[in-house]
Amino acid sequence: MTVFYLAAKLLTFPGVFLKAFWEHCTLRLLRIPVEDTSFLQANELFGHIEHDLITGLRKNALFCFLPGLINAAFSAPLLFTSSVNLFYFGTGARDAATGLTSIMFFVYIIMFWVGVSLLCNTFPLFEDALQLKDKLFSEKTGTAAKVFLSVPSAIVLVGSFLERYGINVLLAGAFTAALISYSVFTAAII
């Protein structure tokens, strides 16, 4: 575990906590024994649940996809609403009509942060993604499953690799900086 990984996880705390909660719920749903129920461990399992080995491709795929999809589903309306209001409509800290402090600006900032933190924590632990890849491309797996799950499992593998080193938070920061510059640029033109 790197210091940058820990800093990225602390910065995206709401997403970390909810992702671990969804992982725990999924493990209970699949009846997979959980070794440690703490959501926030000071190691590479920060925001992930330590569990027994998952047997079977279906269970492994469900565990790798479901918690992240739930996080992404919750992040979409938060990010859309806050991004449109902050970066397209140009909601600022001061109300343009009255000059008073706009409380909605701060609400949109918090919504954007929570949405980004949920989106940054959509991928499983890298070892779980590798296990999914190994089960998917084993000799026992049928061709239909390989065709149907190969692209999603490749996305999960790359995403979990980026999350392992905190690169996803850097990408989210770069995207946020691009949105801010777009907002400033369009405000200067208009």
Disulfide bonds with the S-S distance in Angstrom:
none
